[in-house]
Amino acid sequence: MKTIEIEITDDKALKLLLDMEEMHLIKVLRNRRPLSELRKQIKSPMTNQEIDSQLNTLRNEWKRDI
């Protein structure tokens, strides 16, 4: 299988693609964005080390006896 990105310029083309999806010829992937693009939109970006540190802190909270 191959993945390609296309730009829809007419609603008729979208209808054709959706019809092809119903016939199991293609699979329509909607609004795929690479992770790097999403990270740029975060107001206060974190480094991988900061993310790991925060995850470890959160995980350790679950291990506590209450």
Predicted model as a PDB file, atoms N, CA, C, CB and O in Angstrom, pLDDT in the B-factor column:
MODEL        1                                                                  
ATOM      1  N   MET A   1       0.834  -1.184   0.000  1.00 79.00           N  
ATOM      2  CA  MET A   1       0.000   0.000   0.000  1.00 79.00           C  
ATOM      3  C   MET A   1       0.877   1.245   0.000  1.00 79.00           C  
ATOM      4  CB  MET A   1      -0.948  -0.001   1.210  1.00 79.00           C  
ATOM      5  O   MET A   1       1.992   1.241   0.522  1.00 79.00           O  
ATOM      6  N   LYS A   2       0.353   2.299  -0.592  1.00 86.00           N  
ATOM      7  CA  LYS A   2       1.059   3.572  -0.638  1.00 86.00           C  
ATOM      8  C   LYS A   2       0.161   4.644  -0.047  1.00 86.00           C  
ATOM      9  CB  LYS A   2       1.477   3.935  -2.091  1.00 86.00           C  
ATOM     10  O   LYS A   2      -1.061   4.581  -0.182  1.00 86.00           O  
ATOM     11  N   THR A   3       0.759   5.619   0.603  1.00 84.00           N  
ATOM     12  CA  THR A   3       0.020   6.748   1.147  1.00 84.00           C  
ATOM     13  C   THR A   3       0.411   7.989   0.367  1.00 84.00           C  
ATOM     14  CB  THR A   3       0.296   6.930   2.671  1.00 84.00           C  
ATOM     15  O   THR A   3       1.593   8.280   0.189  1.00 84.00           O  
ATOM     16  N   ILE A   4      -0.600   8.720  -0.096  1.00 86.00           N  
ATOM     17  CA  ILE A   4      -0.353   9.971  -0.803  1.00 86.00           C  
ATOM     18  C   ILE A   4      -1.213  11.061  -0.173  1.00 86.00           C  
ATOM     19  CB  ILE A   4      -0.656   9.828  -2.328  1.00 86.00           C  
ATOM     20  O   ILE A   4      -2.223  10.776   0.470  1.00 86.00           O  
ATOM     21  N   GLU A   5      -0.806  12.289  -0.362  1.00 84.00           N  
ATOM     22  CA  GLU A   5      -1.569  13.427   0.143  1.00 84.00           C  
ATOM     23  C   GLU A   5      -2.127  14.177  -1.056  1.00 84.00           C  
ATOM     24  CB  GLU A   5      -0.685  14.365   1.040  1.00 84.00           C  
ATOM     25  O   GLU A   5      -1.398  14.467  -2.005  1.00 84.00           O  
ATOM     26  N   ILE A   6      -3.415  14.491  -1.016  1.00 87.00           N  
ATOM     27  CA  ILE A   6      -4.038  15.231  -2.114  1.00 87.00           C  
ATOM     28  C   ILE A   6      -4.789  16.423  -1.550  1.00 87.00           C  
ATOM     29  CB  ILE A   6      -4.991  14.321  -2.933  1.00 87.00           C  
ATOM     30  O   ILE A   6      -5.162  16.438  -0.377  1.00 87.00           O  
ATOM     31  N   GLU A   7      -5.006  17.411  -2.385  1.00 88.00           N  
ATOM     32  CA  GLU A   7      -5.794  18.578  -2.005  1.00 88.00           C  
ATOM     33  C   GLU A   7      -7.082  18.540  -2.814  1.00 88.00           C  
ATOM     34  CB  GLU A   7      -5.004  19.917  -2.244  1.00 88.00           C  
ATOM     35  O   GLU A   7      -7.051  18.466  -4.043  1.00 88.00           O  
ATOM     36  N   ILE A   8      -8.213  18.592  -2.118  1.00 90.00           N  
ATOM     37  CA  ILE A   8      -9.519  18.561  -2.772  1.00 90.00           C  
ATOM     38  C   ILE A   8      -9.859  19.967  -3.245  1.00 90.00           C  
ATOM     39  CB  ILE A   8     -10.621  18.014  -1.812  1.00 90.00           C  
ATOM     40  O   ILE A   8      -9.875  20.906  -2.449  1.00 90.00           O  
ATOM     41  N   THR A   9     -10.131  20.116  -4.539  1.00 93.00           N  
ATOM     42  CA  THR A   9     -10.463  21.433  -5.084  1.00 93.00           C  
ATOM     43  C   THR A   9     -11.936  21.543  -5.465  1.00 93.00           C  
ATOM     44  CB  THR A   9      -9.598  21.728  -6.297  1.00 93.00           C  
ATOM     45  O   THR A   9     -12.409  22.616  -5.841  1.00 93.00           O  
ATOM     46  N   ASP A  10     -12.659  20.425  -5.366  1.00 92.00           N  
ATOM     47  CA  ASP A  10     -14.072  20.432  -5.738  1.00 92.00           C  
ATOM     48  C   ASP A  10     -14.788  19.394  -4.874  1.00 92.00           C  
ATOM     49  CB  ASP A  10     -14.267  20.132  -7.274  1.00 92.00           C  
ATOM     50  O   ASP A  10     -14.262  18.302  -4.658  1.00 92.00           O  
ATOM     51  N   ASP A  11     -15.974  19.723  -4.384  1.00 91.00           N  
ATOM     52  CA  ASP A  11     -16.740  18.798  -3.547  1.00 91.00           C  
ATOM     53  C   ASP A  11     -17.089  17.504  -4.284  1.00 91.00           C  
ATOM     54  CB  ASP A  11     -18.015  19.471  -3.062  1.00 91.00           C  
ATOM     55  O   ASP A  11     -17.274  16.462  -3.655  1.00 91.00           O  
ATOM     56  N   LYS A  12     -17.178  17.569  -5.609  1.00 94.00           N  
ATOM     57  CA  LYS A  12     -17.463  16.359  -6.389  1.00 94.00           C  
ATOM     58  C   LYS A  12     -16.338  15.350  -6.238  1.00 94.00           C  
ATOM     59  CB  LYS A  12     -17.667  16.704  -7.873  1.00 94.00           C  
ATOM     60  O   LYS A  12     -16.579  14.144  -6.190  1.00 94.00           O  
ATOM     61  N   ALA A  13     -15.113  15.844  -6.163  1.00 94.00           N  
ATOM     62  CA  ALA A  13     -13.960  14.951  -6.002  1.00 94.00           C  
ATOM     63  C   ALA A  13     -14.023  14.252  -4.647  1.00 94.00           C  
ATOM     64  CB  ALA A  13     -12.632  15.738  -6.141  1.00 94.00           C  
ATOM     65  O   ALA A  13     -13.712  13.066  -4.542  1.00 94.00           O  
ATOM     66  N   LEU A  14     -14.424  14.984  -3.616  1.00 92.00           N  
ATOM     67  CA  LEU A  14     -14.557  14.385  -2.296  1.00 92.00           C  
ATOM     68  C   LEU A  14     -15.610  13.287  -2.312  1.00 92.00           C  
ATOM     69  CB  LEU A  14     -14.913  15.450  -1.255  1.00 92.00           C  
ATOM     70  O   LEU A  14     -15.413  12.226  -1.720  1.00 92.00           O  
ATOM     71  N   LYS A  15     -16.711  13.533  -2.976  1.00 94.00           N  
ATOM     72  CA  LYS A  15     -17.782  12.541  -3.086  1.00 94.00           C  
ATOM     73  C   LYS A  15     -17.251  11.278  -3.770  1.00 94.00           C  
ATOM     74  CB  LYS A  15     -18.994  13.121  -3.874  1.00 94.00           C  
ATOM     75  O   LYS A  15     -17.539  10.163  -3.334  1.00 94.00           O  
ATOM     76  N   LEU A  16     -16.481  11.456  -4.833  1.00 95.00           N  
ATOM     77  CA  LEU A  16     -15.897  10.307  -5.531  1.00 95.00           C  
ATOM     78  C   LEU A  16     -14.959   9.518  -4.622  1.00 95.00           C  
ATOM     79  CB  LEU A  16     -15.144  10.771  -6.778  1.00 95.00           C  
ATOM     80  O   LEU A  16     -14.979   8.287  -4.618  1.00 95.00           O  
ATOM     81  N   LEU A  17     -14.148  10.222  -3.865  1.00 93.00           N  
ATOM     82  CA  LEU A  17     -13.229   9.550  -2.951  1.00 93.00           C  
ATOM     83  C   LEU A  17     -13.986   8.776  -1.873  1.00 93.00           C  
ATOM     84  CB  LEU A  17     -12.287  10.566  -2.303  1.00 93.00           C  
ATOM     85  O   LEU A  17     -13.617   7.653  -1.531  1.00 93.00           O  
ATOM     86  N   LEU A  18     -15.037   9.379  -1.346  1.00 93.00           N  
ATOM     87  CA  LEU A  18     -15.827   8.701  -0.321  1.00 93.00           C  
ATOM     88  C   LEU A  18     -16.539   7.478  -0.891  1.00 93.00           C  
ATOM     89  CB  LEU A  18     -16.846   9.665   0.289  1.00 93.00           C  
ATOM     90  O   LEU A  18     -16.684   6.463  -0.210  1.00 93.00           O  
ATOM     91  N   ASP A  19     -16.984   7.582  -2.147  1.00 95.00           N  
ATOM     92  CA  ASP A  19     -17.584   6.420  -2.813  1.00 95.00           C  
ATOM     93  C   ASP A  19     -16.555   5.302  -2.969  1.00 95.00           C  
ATOM     94  CB  ASP A  19     -18.153   6.818  -4.194  1.00 95.00           C  
ATOM     95  O   ASP A  19     -16.869   4.129  -2.763  1.00 95.00           O  
ATOM     96  N   MET A  20     -15.338   5.665  -3.331  1.00 95.00           N  
ATOM     97  CA  MET A  20     -14.282   4.667  -3.472  1.00 95.00           C  
ATOM     98  C   MET A  20     -13.949   4.027  -2.129  1.00 95.00           C  
ATOM     99  CB  MET A  20     -13.028   5.300  -4.077  1.00 95.00           C  
ATOM    100  O   MET A  20     -13.599   2.849  -2.063  1.00 95.00           O  
ATOM    101  N   GLU A  21     -14.060   4.804  -1.072  1.00 94.00           N  
ATOM    102  CA  GLU A  21     -13.823   4.257   0.265  1.00 94.00           C  
ATOM    103  C   GLU A  21     -14.903   3.241   0.624  1.00 94.00           C  
ATOM    104  CB  GLU A  21     -13.782   5.388   1.315  1.00 94.00           C  
ATOM    105  O   GLU A  21     -14.609   2.200   1.212  1.00 94.00           O  
ATOM    106  N   GLU A  22     -16.143   3.539   0.273  1.00 95.00           N  
ATOM    107  CA  GLU A  22     -17.243   2.604   0.532  1.00 95.00           C  
ATOM    108  C   GLU A  22     -17.049   1.290  -0.213  1.00 95.00           C  
ATOM    109  CB  GLU A  22     -18.576   3.231   0.134  1.00 95.00           C  
ATOM    110  O   GLU A  22     -17.474   0.236   0.261  1.00 95.00           O  
ATOM    111  N   MET A  23     -16.407   1.351  -1.381  1.00 96.00           N  
ATOM    112  CA  MET A  23     -16.153   0.144  -2.167  1.00 96.00           C  
ATOM    113  C   MET A  23     -14.874  -0.561  -1.706  1.00 96.00           C  
ATOM    114  CB  MET A  23     -16.054   0.493  -3.657  1.00 96.00           C  
ATOM    115  O   MET A  23     -14.442  -1.534  -2.323  1.00 96.00           O  
ATOM    116  N   HIS A  24     -14.271  -0.066  -0.618  1.00 93.00           N  
ATOM    117  CA  HIS A  24     -13.049  -0.631  -0.047  1.00 93.00           C  
ATOM    118  C   HIS A  24     -11.882  -0.605  -1.027  1.00 93.00           C  
ATOM    119  CB  HIS A  24     -13.300  -2.053   0.404  1.00 93.00           C  
ATOM    120  O   HIS A  24     -11.035  -1.498  -1.020  1.00 93.00           O  
ATOM    121  N   LEU A  25     -11.843   0.427  -1.872  1.00 95.00           N  
ATOM    122  CA  LEU A  25     -10.721   0.606  -2.794  1.00 95.00           C  
ATOM    123  C   LEU A  25      -9.625   1.464  -2.172  1.00 95.00           C  
ATOM    124  CB  LEU A  25     -11.202   1.239  -4.100  1.00 95.00           C  
ATOM    125  O   LEU A  25      -8.438   1.274  -2.436  1.00 95.00           O  
ATOM    126  N   ILE A  26     -10.053   2.413  -1.338  1.00 93.00           N  
ATOM    127  CA  ILE A  26      -9.116   3.319  -0.678  1.00 93.00           C  
ATOM    128  C   ILE A  26      -9.585   3.538   0.753  1.00 93.00           C  
ATOM    129  CB  ILE A  26      -9.001   4.676  -1.443  1.00 93.00           C  
ATOM    130  O   ILE A  26     -10.704   3.178   1.119  1.00 93.00           O  
ATOM    131  N   LYS A  27      -8.713   4.132   1.550  1.00 91.00           N  
ATOM    132  CA  LYS A  27      -9.081   4.541   2.901  1.00 91.00           C  
ATOM    133  C   LYS A  27      -8.772   6.031   3.001  1.00 91.00           C  
ATOM    134  CB  LYS A  27      -8.308   3.704   4.008  1.00 91.00           C  
ATOM    135  O   LYS A  27      -7.644   6.448   2.740  1.00 91.00           O  
ATOM    136  N   VAL A  28      -9.752   6.827   3.372  1.00 89.00           N  
ATOM    137  CA  VAL A  28      -9.577   8.272   3.480  1.00 89.00           C  
ATOM    138  C   VAL A  28      -9.069   8.585   4.884  1.00 89.00           C  
ATOM    139  CB  VAL A  28     -10.914   9.034   3.178  1.00 89.00           C  
ATOM    140  O   VAL A  28      -9.715   8.251   5.877  1.00 89.00           O  
ATOM    141  N   LEU A  29      -7.912   9.226   4.954  1.00 85.00           N  
ATOM    142  CA  LEU A  29      -7.326   9.659   6.225  1.00 85.00           C  
ATOM    143  C   LEU A  29      -7.553  11.147   6.343  1.00 85.00           C  
ATOM    144  CB  LEU A  29      -5.798   9.308   6.318  1.00 85.00           C  
ATOM    145  O   LEU A  29      -7.063  11.925   5.525  1.00 85.00           O  
ATOM    146  N   ARG A  30      -8.284  11.538   7.343  1.00 82.00           N  
ATOM    147  CA  ARG A  30      -8.655  12.944   7.470  1.00 82.00           C  
ATOM    148  C   ARG A  30      -7.709  13.690   8.403  1.00 82.00           C  
ATOM    149  CB  ARG A  30     -10.086  13.066   7.975  1.00 82.00           C  
ATOM    150  O   ARG A  30      -7.350  13.183   9.465  1.00 82.00           O  
ATOM    151  N   ASN A  31      -7.311  14.880   8.010  1.00 75.00           N  
ATOM    152  CA  ASN A  31      -6.571  15.831   8.839  1.00 75.00           C  
ATOM    153  C   ASN A  31      -5.371  15.236   9.549  1.00 75.00           C  
ATOM    154  CB  ASN A  31      -7.479  16.419   9.847  1.00 75.00           C  
ATOM    155  O   ASN A  31      -5.207  15.433  10.753  1.00 75.00           O  
ATOM    156  N   ARG A  32      -4.548  14.526   8.842  1.00 69.00           N  
ATOM    157  CA  ARG A  32      -3.322  13.998   9.448  1.00 69.00           C  
ATOM    158  C   ARG A  32      -2.302  15.111   9.538  1.00 69.00           C  
ATOM    159  CB  ARG A  32      -2.757  12.800   8.637  1.00 69.00           C  
ATOM    160  O   ARG A  32      -2.045  15.806   8.554  1.00 69.00           O  
ATOM    161  N   ARG A  33      -1.721  15.283  10.710  1.00 66.00           N  
ATOM    162  CA  ARG A  33      -0.688  16.282  10.898  1.00 66.00           C  
ATOM    163  C   ARG A  33       0.480  15.632  11.624  1.00 66.00           C  
ATOM    164  CB  ARG A  33      -1.227  17.510  11.684  1.00 66.00           C  
ATOM    165  O   ARG A  33       0.282  14.899  12.592  1.00 66.00           O  
ATOM    166  N   PRO A  34       1.676  15.892  11.168  1.00 67.00           N  
ATOM    167  CA  PRO A  34       2.835  15.338  11.862  1.00 67.00           C  
ATOM    168  C   PRO A  34       2.914  15.861  13.299  1.00 67.00           C  
ATOM    169  CB  PRO A  34       4.127  15.678  11.101  1.00 67.00           C  
ATOM    170  O   PRO A  34       2.467  16.971  13.591  1.00 67.00           O  
ATOM    171  N   LEU A  35       3.476  15.065  14.172  1.00 66.00           N  
ATOM    172  CA  LEU A  35       3.599  15.439  15.571  1.00 66.00           C  
ATOM    173  C   LEU A  35       4.356  16.742  15.736  1.00 66.00           C  
ATOM    174  CB  LEU A  35       4.285  14.341  16.348  1.00 66.00           C  
ATOM    175  O   LEU A  35       4.008  17.553  16.594  1.00 66.00           O  
ATOM    176  N   SER A  36       5.383  16.956  14.931  1.00 70.00           N  
ATOM    177  CA  SER A  36       6.197  18.158  15.065  1.00 70.00           C  
ATOM    178  C   SER A  36       5.364  19.424  14.840  1.00 70.00           C  
ATOM    179  CB  SER A  36       7.367  18.115  14.078  1.00 70.00           C  
ATOM    180  O   SER A  36       5.596  20.432  15.507  1.00 70.00           O  
ATOM    181  N   GLU A  37       4.407  19.391  13.923  1.00 71.00           N  
ATOM    182  CA  GLU A  37       3.538  20.548  13.701  1.00 71.00           C  
ATOM    183  C   GLU A  37       2.676  20.822  14.920  1.00 71.00           C  
ATOM    184  CB  GLU A  37       2.652  20.329  12.473  1.00 71.00           C  
ATOM    185  O   GLU A  37       2.485  21.979  15.298  1.00 71.00           O  
ATOM    186  N   LEU A  38       2.161  19.788  15.531  1.00 69.00           N  
ATOM    187  CA  LEU A  38       1.323  19.956  16.705  1.00 69.00           C  
ATOM    188  C   LEU A  38       2.122  20.511  17.874  1.00 69.00           C  
ATOM    189  CB  LEU A  38       0.680  18.633  17.088  1.00 69.00           C  
ATOM    190  O   LEU A  38       1.621  21.345  18.629  1.00 69.00           O  
ATOM    191  N   ARG A  39       3.341  20.062  18.027  1.00 67.00           N  
ATOM    192  CA  ARG A  39       4.177  20.554  19.134  1.00 67.00           C  
ATOM    193  C   ARG A  39       4.454  22.047  19.003  1.00 67.00           C  
ATOM    194  CB  ARG A  39       5.503  19.784  19.186  1.00 67.00           C  
ATOM    195  O   ARG A  39       4.579  22.736  20.015  1.00 67.00           O  
ATOM    196  N   LYS A  40       4.552  22.556  17.788  1.00 70.00           N  
ATOM    197  CA  LYS A  40       4.821  23.983  17.581  1.00 70.00           C  
ATOM    198  C   LYS A  40       3.649  24.846  18.024  1.00 70.00           C  
ATOM    199  CB  LYS A  40       5.136  24.256  16.114  1.00 70.00           C  
ATOM    200  O   LYS A  40       3.836  26.026  18.320  1.00 70.00           O  
ATOM    201  N   GLN A  41       2.444  24.285  18.077  1.00 75.00           N  
ATOM    202  CA  GLN A  41       1.257  25.052  18.441  1.00 75.00           C  
ATOM    203  C   GLN A  41       1.060  25.161  19.951  1.00 75.00           C  
ATOM    204  CB  GLN A  41       0.036  24.426  17.818  1.00 75.00           C  
ATOM    205  O   GLN A  41       0.230  25.948  20.408  1.00 75.00           O  
ATOM    206  N   ILE A  42       1.805  24.391  20.724  1.00 73.00           N  
ATOM    207  CA  ILE A  42       1.669  24.417  22.174  1.00 73.00           C  
ATOM    208  C   ILE A  42       2.264  25.715  22.693  1.00 73.00           C  
ATOM    209  CB  ILE A  42       2.359  23.185  22.829  1.00 73.00           C  
ATOM    210  O   ILE A  42       3.350  26.118  22.277  1.00 73.00           O  
ATOM    211  N   LYS A  43       1.550  26.369  23.605  1.00 71.00           N  
ATOM    212  CA  LYS A  43       2.011  27.670  24.111  1.00 71.00           C  
ATOM    213  C   LYS A  43       3.284  27.557  24.927  1.00 71.00           C  
ATOM    214  CB  LYS A  43       0.933  28.313  24.954  1.00 71.00           C  
ATOM    215  O   LYS A  43       4.140  28.439  24.858  1.00 71.00           O  
ATOM    216  N   SER A  44       3.425  26.490  25.697  1.00 76.00           N  
ATOM    217  CA  SER A  44       4.639  26.310  26.492  1.00 76.00           C  
ATOM    218  C   SER A  44       5.243  24.947  26.170  1.00 76.00           C  
ATOM    219  CB  SER A  44       4.336  26.437  28.018  1.00 76.00           C  
ATOM    220  O   SER A  44       5.015  23.979  26.896  1.00 76.00           O  
ATOM    221  N   PRO A  45       6.018  24.867  25.078  1.00 73.00           N  
ATOM    222  CA  PRO A  45       6.573  23.570  24.662  1.00 73.00           C  
ATOM    223  C   PRO A  45       7.522  23.003  25.712  1.00 73.00           C  
ATOM    224  CB  PRO A  45       7.307  23.709  23.323  1.00 73.00           C  
ATOM    225  O   PRO A  45       8.198  23.745  26.425  1.00 73.00           O  
ATOM    226  N   MET A  46       7.558  21.672  25.793  1.00 79.00           N  
ATOM    227  CA  MET A  46       8.421  20.981  26.746  1.00 79.00           C  
ATOM    228  C   MET A  46       9.426  20.135  25.974  1.00 79.00           C  
ATOM    229  CB  MET A  46       7.586  20.100  27.726  1.00 79.00           C  
ATOM    230  O   MET A  46       9.142  19.633  24.887  1.00 79.00           O  
ATOM    231  N   THR A  47      10.600  19.991  26.562  1.00 84.00           N  
ATOM    232  CA  THR A  47      11.587  19.096  25.957  1.00 84.00           C  
ATOM    233  C   THR A  47      11.196  17.657  26.269  1.00 84.00           C  
ATOM    234  CB  THR A  47      13.029  19.407  26.477  1.00 84.00           C  
ATOM    235  O   THR A  47      10.355  17.405  27.132  1.00 84.00           O  
ATOM    236  N   ASN A  48      11.804  16.731  25.572  1.00 86.00           N  
ATOM    237  CA  ASN A  48      11.526  15.317  25.842  1.00 86.00           C  
ATOM    238  C   ASN A  48      11.877  14.948  27.276  1.00 86.00           C  
ATOM    239  CB  ASN A  48      12.302  14.426  24.872  1.00 86.00           C  
ATOM    240  O   ASN A  48      11.184  14.147  27.903  1.00 86.00           O  
ATOM    241  N   GLN A  49      12.948  15.529  27.793  1.00 91.00           N  
ATOM    242  CA  GLN A  49      13.363  15.246  29.169  1.00 91.00           C  
ATOM    243  C   GLN A  49      12.319  15.769  30.160  1.00 91.00           C  
ATOM    244  CB  GLN A  49      14.745  15.878  29.460  1.00 91.00           C  
ATOM    245  O   GLN A  49      12.010  15.094  31.142  1.00 91.00           O  
ATOM    246  N   GLU A  50      11.782  16.951  29.915  1.00 89.00           N  
ATOM    247  CA  GLU A  50      10.742  17.503  30.793  1.00 89.00           C  
ATOM    248  C   GLU A  50       9.475  16.653  30.752  1.00 89.00           C  
ATOM    249  CB  GLU A  50      10.415  18.950  30.390  1.00 89.00           C  
ATOM    250  O   GLU A  50       8.831  16.440  31.779  1.00 89.00           O  
ATOM    251  N   ILE A  51       9.128  16.177  29.583  1.00 88.00           N  
ATOM    252  CA  ILE A  51       7.950  15.316  29.448  1.00 88.00           C  
ATOM    253  C   ILE A  51       8.153  14.022  30.229  1.00 88.00           C  
ATOM    254  CB  ILE A  51       7.666  15.006  27.960  1.00 88.00           C  
ATOM    255  O   ILE A  51       7.263  13.589  30.960  1.00 88.00           O  
ATOM    256  N   ASP A  52       9.326  13.404  30.072  1.00 91.00           N  
ATOM    257  CA  ASP A  52       9.630  12.168  30.797  1.00 91.00           C  
ATOM    258  C   ASP A  52       9.592  12.383  32.303  1.00 91.00           C  
ATOM    259  CB  ASP A  52      11.000  11.633  30.383  1.00 91.00           C  
ATOM    260  O   ASP A  52       9.068  11.551  33.044  1.00 91.00           O  
ATOM    261  N   SER A  53      10.142  13.488  32.746  1.00 92.00           N  
ATOM    262  CA  SER A  53      10.160  13.794  34.171  1.00 92.00           C  
ATOM    263  C   SER A  53       8.741  13.945  34.718  1.00 92.00           C  
ATOM    264  CB  SER A  53      10.966  15.070  34.430  1.00 92.00           C  
ATOM    265  O   SER A  53       8.416  13.415  35.781  1.00 92.00           O  
ATOM    266  N   GLN A  54       7.916  14.662  33.994  1.00 90.00           N  
ATOM    267  CA  GLN A  54       6.531  14.859  34.430  1.00 90.00           C  
ATOM    268  C   GLN A  54       5.757  13.539  34.430  1.00 90.00           C  
ATOM    269  CB  GLN A  54       5.827  15.882  33.524  1.00 90.00           C  
ATOM    270  O   GLN A  54       4.969  13.280  35.340  1.00 90.00           O  
ATOM    271  N   LEU A  55       5.980  12.710  33.417  1.00 90.00           N  
ATOM    272  CA  LEU A  55       5.313  11.407  33.368  1.00 90.00           C  
ATOM    273  C   LEU A  55       5.726  10.530  34.549  1.00 90.00           C  
ATOM    274  CB  LEU A  55       5.631  10.694  32.047  1.00 90.00           C  
ATOM    275  O   LEU A  55       4.887   9.864  35.156  1.00 90.00           O  
ATOM    276  N   ASN A  56       7.011  10.531  34.871  1.00 90.00           N  
ATOM    277  CA  ASN A  56       7.481   9.739  36.011  1.00 90.00           C  
ATOM    278  C   ASN A  56       6.857  10.229  37.314  1.00 90.00           C  
ATOM    279  CB  ASN A  56       9.012   9.796  36.108  1.00 90.00           C  
ATOM    280  O   ASN A  56       6.483   9.423  38.166  1.00 90.00           O  
ATOM    281  N   THR A  57       6.745  11.530  37.470  1.00 89.00           N  
ATOM    282  CA  THR A  57       6.113  12.085  38.663  1.00 89.00           C  
ATOM    283  C   THR A  57       4.658  11.642  38.756  1.00 89.00           C  
ATOM    284  CB  THR A  57       6.203  13.618  38.655  1.00 89.00           C  
ATOM    285  O   THR A  57       4.188  11.240  39.820  1.00 89.00           O  
ATOM    286  N   LEU A  58       3.953  11.719  37.638  1.00 88.00           N  
ATOM    287  CA  LEU A  58       2.549  11.312  37.634  1.00 88.00           C  
ATOM    288  C   LEU A  58       2.402   9.813  37.916  1.00 88.00           C  
ATOM    289  CB  LEU A  58       1.901  11.660  36.287  1.00 88.00           C  
ATOM    290  O   LEU A  58       1.507   9.398  38.653  1.00 88.00           O  
ATOM    291  N   ARG A  59       3.271   9.024  37.333  1.00 87.00           N  
ATOM    292  CA  ARG A  59       3.215   7.570  37.566  1.00 87.00           C  
ATOM    293  C   ARG A  59       3.479   7.238  39.028  1.00 87.00           C  
ATOM    294  CB  ARG A  59       4.233   6.840  36.674  1.00 87.00           C  
ATOM    295  O   ARG A  59       2.831   6.357  39.593  1.00 87.00           O  
ATOM    296  N   ASN A  60       4.419   7.933  39.637  1.00 86.00           N  
ATOM    297  CA  ASN A  60       4.752   7.685  41.035  1.00 86.00           C  
ATOM    298  C   ASN A  60       3.594   8.059  41.961  1.00 86.00           C  
ATOM    299  CB  ASN A  60       6.005   8.465  41.423  1.00 86.00           C  
ATOM    300  O   ASN A  60       3.444   7.461  43.027  1.00 86.00           O  
ATOM    301  N   GLU A  61       2.793   9.017  41.580  1.00 83.00           N  
ATOM    302  CA  GLU A  61       1.638   9.379  42.389  1.00 83.00           C  
ATOM    303  C   GLU A  61       0.639   8.220  42.456  1.00 83.00           C  
ATOM    304  CB  GLU A  61       0.961  10.637  41.821  1.00 83.00           C  
ATOM    305  O   GLU A  61      -0.026   8.035  43.475  1.00 83.00           O  
ATOM    306  N   TRP A  62       0.534   7.455  41.399  1.00 79.00           N  
ATOM    307  CA  TRP A  62      -0.388   6.332  41.388  1.00 79.00           C  
ATOM    308  C   TRP A  62       0.083   5.209  42.297  1.00 79.00           C  
ATOM    309  CB  TRP A  62      -0.566   5.816  39.979  1.00 79.00           C  
ATOM    310  O   TRP A  62      -0.726   4.416  42.778  1.00 79.00           O  
ATOM    311  N   LYS A  63       1.390   5.138  42.535  1.00 68.00           N  
ATOM    312  CA  LYS A  63       1.936   4.061  43.349  1.00 68.00           C  
ATOM    313  C   LYS A  63       1.772   4.316  44.840  1.00 68.00           C  
ATOM    314  CB  LYS A  63       3.392   3.865  43.027  1.00 68.00           C  
ATOM    315  O   LYS A  63       1.950   3.395  45.637  1.00 68.00           O  
ATOM    316  N   ARG A  64       1.439   5.530  45.239  1.00 65.00           N  
ATOM    317  CA  ARG A  64       1.274   5.867  46.655  1.00 65.00           C  
ATOM    318  C   ARG A  64       0.112   5.141  47.283  1.00 65.00           C  
ATOM    319  CB  ARG A  64       1.087   7.351  46.822  1.00 65.00           C  
ATOM    320  O   ARG A  64      -0.905   4.904  46.631  1.00 65.00           O  
ATOM    321  N   ASP A  65       0.253   4.789  48.529  1.00 63.00           N  
ATOM    322  CA  ASP A  65      -0.858   4.240  49.302  1.00 63.00           C  
ATOM    323  C   ASP A  65      -1.619   5.395  49.930  1.00 63.00           C  
ATOM    324  CB  ASP A  65      -0.357   3.239  50.393  1.00 63.00           C  
ATOM    325  O   ASP A  65      -1.040   6.240  50.612  1.00 63.00           O  
ATOM    326  N   ILE A  66      -2.896   5.419  49.697  1.00 60.00           N  
ATOM    327  CA  ILE A  66      -3.720   6.515  50.243  1.00 60.00           C  
ATOM    328  C   ILE A  66      -4.481   6.021  51.440  1.00 60.00           C  
ATOM    329  CB  ILE A  66      -4.697   7.072  49.184  1.00 60.00           C  
ATOM    330  O   ILE A  66      -5.234   6.781  52.049  1.00 60.00           O  
TER     331      ILE A  66                                                      
ENDMDL                                                                          
END                                                                             
